[in-house]
Amino acid sequence: MDRNNETSLQSIYNRVTMLAKQRLAGFSRNTELDYRESYLFRNDHVCGVKITAGPFVAKWYESDDKIEFFRDLTPLGTVSIHGDRGSKAA
């Protein structure tokens, strides 16, 4: 992977993390959340990120253009990583 690709991927991970944390804070209505971030792996390669805040979870996979949100196992909705809010989480 070349340097530009790495920078681009890191930029996307940063955006996903920021968007996910904002939405998780909205779900919990708590400004002092303890976030836990973990990478998702497939075949020994990083393929996404999972961010947890209490019972709320955000998951994003590199092949997706949206972040999925859950409360425990219950789906709450999605948010686009490109800024359009057409698939806004409930």
Secondary structure, 3 states (H helix, E strand, C coil): CCHHHHHHHHHHHHHHHHHHHHHHHHHHCCCCCCEEEEEEEECCEEEEEEEEECCEEEEEECCCCEEEEEECCEEEEEEECCCCCCCCCC
